[in-house]
Amino acid sequence: MSLDFSEIQNIYDDIETTYKNRTPADEGLRLIFSRTLPLSYRVENYKIAKLNPIIQLQIIKMPSANHTHFDSAYKWEDRSYWNQLLNQKKIEADDILVVNDHNHIIETSRFNIFLYDEKKDLVSTPTLDSGCLNGVYRRFVLDHGYLDLPGIGNKKIVEKKILQEELAINRIFVGNSVRGLLPACLIST
C-alpha cells in the first residue's frame, strides 16, 4: 500500500472548508498525520501566543547526542527535545536559537531563521544538513528564490551553512507559515 498524495490534498481541502471562518483570530489549527498507513489524522486547536514585534532570541548550544533521535527535517508531535532546550531560556527571551556542535546556526523552537547580508544584498537560511526543519515557509521562499524583507524589499535567498559569528554582522529574521516573516535580535547571555 502506498500513500496517495491527492488524498492529503483532499484532507486539506475538507479541513479548510470545515474550519473556514470558524476559528477565532487568536487560534490556529494543527493538522497531525499518522506515520503509518492507512493514513489517519487529527486536527487540534491551539492558542497563538502573543510575541514581541522584534523576536528576542537566546542562543542555546544543541546537545548533539539528543538531536539524533529523530529526523529533524520534519516536525514531529513529540516536542520533549525542544521542551528540554526551552527550559534553559531566560525570561526575557521570546525563543531560543539553536547552534550545533560545529558552531552552525540551525533554527528556533518555532521558526526557521533567515539572515540578510547588506554587503552582498543576499538572504541566507541554514542548509537541511545543519539540522533545521524543512518548514513550509522556508520551502516556499526557497522555491521562489526571493524573500520579501520588511522595510527592505525582495532579496535573493540561498541555503548555506551559517556560522554563529555571522549573526553579529547580519540582520536576523525568523519565519514560519503561521506568523510569516518577523525581525529578530539576540539577547545578551
C-alpha positions as CSV (number, residue, x, y, z in Angstrom):
1,M,0.0,0.0,0.0
2,S,1.4,3.4,-0.9
3,L,0.4,6.9,0.0
4,D,-1.7,8.8,-2.5
5,F,-0.8,12.5,-2.2
6,S,-4.1,13.5,-3.7
7,E,-5.7,12.0,-0.6
8,I,-3.7,14.5,1.6
9,Q,-4.8,17.4,-0.7
10,N,-8.4,16.3,-0.3
11,I,-8.0,16.2,3.5
12,Y,-6.5,19.8,3.5
13,D,-9.4,21.0,1.3
14,D,-12.0,19.4,3.6
15,I,-10.4,20.9,6.7
16,E,-10.2,24.4,5.1
17,T,-13.9,24.1,4.1
18,T,-14.9,22.8,7.6
19,Y,-13.0,25.3,9.7
20,K,-13.1,28.4,7.4
21,N,-14.4,31.4,9.4
22,R,-14.9,29.2,12.5
23,T,-11.6,29.6,14.1
24,P,-11.0,32.7,16.3
25,A,-8.2,35.1,15.2
26,D,-6.1,34.2,18.2
27,E,-6.3,30.4,17.5
28,G,-4.6,28.2,15.0
29,L,-5.2,24.7,13.7
30,R,-2.6,22.0,13.7
31,L,-3.1,19.1,11.4
32,I,-1.3,15.9,12.6
33,F,-1.0,12.9,10.3
34,S,-0.1,9.4,11.3
35,R,3.2,8.0,10.1
36,T,1.6,4.7,9.2
37,L,-0.8,3.5,6.5
38,P,-3.7,3.6,6.2
39,L,-3.4,7.4,6.6
40,S,-5.2,8.9,9.6
41,Y,-5.1,12.4,11.0
42,R,-6.5,14.6,13.7
43,V,-7.0,18.4,14.0
44,E,-6.1,20.3,17.1
45,N,-6.9,23.9,18.0
46,Y,-4.2,25.9,19.8
47,K,-3.8,29.5,21.1
48,I,-1.4,31.6,19.1
49,A,1.0,33.1,21.6
50,K,1.5,36.9,21.5
51,L,5.0,37.8,20.6
52,N,7.1,41.0,20.6
53,P,7.3,42.9,17.3
54,I,11.0,42.1,17.3
55,I,11.6,38.5,18.4
56,Q,14.2,38.3,21.2
57,L,16.4,35.2,20.7
58,Q,18.7,33.5,23.1
59,I,21.5,31.2,21.7
60,I,21.5,27.7,23.1
61,K,24.1,25.1,22.2
62,M,22.5,21.9,20.9
63,P,23.2,18.7,22.9
64,S,24.1,16.8,19.7
65,A,23.5,13.3,21.3
66,N,19.9,14.2,22.0
67,H,19.3,15.7,18.5
68,T,20.0,12.5,16.6
69,H,17.0,10.5,17.9
70,F,14.6,11.9,15.2
71,D,14.6,13.1,11.7
72,S,14.9,16.9,12.1
73,A,13.8,17.7,8.5
74,Y,10.2,17.1,9.7
75,K,8.1,18.3,12.5
76,W,7.0,15.6,15.0
77,E,4.4,15.6,17.6
78,D,7.0,14.7,20.3
79,R,8.5,18.1,21.5
80,S,10.3,16.7,24.5
81,Y,13.7,17.7,22.9
82,W,12.5,21.3,22.4
83,N,11.0,21.5,25.8
84,Q,14.3,20.4,27.3
85,L,16.1,23.2,25.4
86,L,13.3,25.8,26.2
87,N,13.8,25.1,29.9
88,Q,17.2,26.9,29.5
89,K,15.6,30.0,28.1
90,K,15.8,33.3,30.0
91,I,12.5,35.0,30.9
92,E,13.3,38.0,28.6
93,A,13.8,35.8,25.5
94,D,10.9,35.0,23.2
95,D,12.5,31.9,21.8
96,I,15.8,30.1,21.6
97,L,18.2,29.9,18.6
98,V,19.9,26.5,18.5
99,V,23.6,26.3,17.4
100,N,25.1,22.9,16.6
101,D,28.4,21.5,17.8
102,H,30.1,22.8,14.6
103,N,29.0,26.4,15.6
104,H,26.4,26.5,12.8
105,I,23.0,28.0,13.5
106,I,20.0,25.7,13.0
107,E,16.6,27.2,13.9
108,T,14.5,28.3,16.8
109,S,11.8,26.2,18.6
110,R,9.1,27.7,16.3
111,F,10.8,29.4,13.4
112,N,13.3,28.9,10.6
113,I,16.0,31.5,10.6
114,F,17.0,34.0,7.8
115,L,20.0,36.3,7.7
116,Y,20.2,39.4,5.5
117,D,23.8,40.3,4.4
118,E,23.6,44.0,3.4
119,K,27.0,44.0,1.7
120,K,26.1,41.0,-0.5
121,D,22.4,42.1,-0.7
122,L,21.5,38.5,-0.1
123,V,19.4,36.4,2.4
124,S,20.7,33.1,3.6
125,T,19.0,30.3,5.5
126,P,20.7,27.2,7.0
127,T,21.0,24.0,4.9
128,L,19.0,21.0,5.9
129,D,22.1,19.0,6.8
130,S,22.7,21.5,9.6
131,G,19.7,20.0,11.3
132,C,17.0,22.6,10.6
133,L,13.4,21.8,9.9
134,N,12.3,21.9,6.2
135,G,9.5,24.2,7.1
136,V,6.6,25.2,4.7
137,Y,7.5,28.9,4.7
138,R,11.2,28.1,4.2
139,R,10.4,25.8,1.3
140,F,8.1,28.4,-0.3
141,V,10.7,31.2,-0.3
142,L,13.5,28.9,-1.5
143,D,11.2,27.6,-4.3
144,H,10.6,31.3,-5.3
145,G,14.2,32.3,-4.9
146,Y,13.3,35.6,-3.2
147,L,12.3,36.7,0.3
148,D,10.4,39.9,0.8
149,L,12.1,41.5,3.9
150,P,10.0,44.1,5.9
151,G,11.2,47.6,5.1
152,I,13.9,46.3,2.7
153,G,12.0,44.5,-0.2
154,N,12.6,41.4,-2.3
155,K,16.0,39.8,-1.9
156,K,17.5,36.7,-3.4
157,I,17.7,33.8,-0.9
158,V,20.2,30.9,-0.8
159,E,20.9,28.0,1.5
160,K,24.2,27.8,3.2
161,K,25.9,26.8,6.4
162,I,25.8,29.8,8.7
163,L,28.3,30.3,11.5
164,Q,27.2,31.7,14.8
165,E,29.6,34.7,14.3
166,E,27.6,35.7,11.2
167,L,24.7,36.7,13.5
168,A,26.5,39.8,14.7
169,I,27.1,41.2,11.2
170,N,23.8,40.5,9.5
171,R,20.1,41.4,10.1
172,I,18.2,38.5,11.6
173,F,14.7,37.4,10.6
174,V,12.6,34.4,11.7
175,G,9.7,33.0,9.8
176,N,7.1,30.2,9.6
177,S,3.8,29.6,7.8
178,V,1.6,30.8,10.7
179,R,3.5,34.1,11.5
180,G,5.1,34.9,8.2
181,L,8.4,36.8,8.5
182,L,9.4,38.8,11.6
183,P,12.5,40.8,12.5
184,A,14.6,39.3,15.4
185,C,17.6,40.1,17.5
186,L,19.8,38.4,20.0
187,I,19.7,39.0,23.8
188,S,22.9,39.1,25.7
189,T,23.6,35.9,27.6
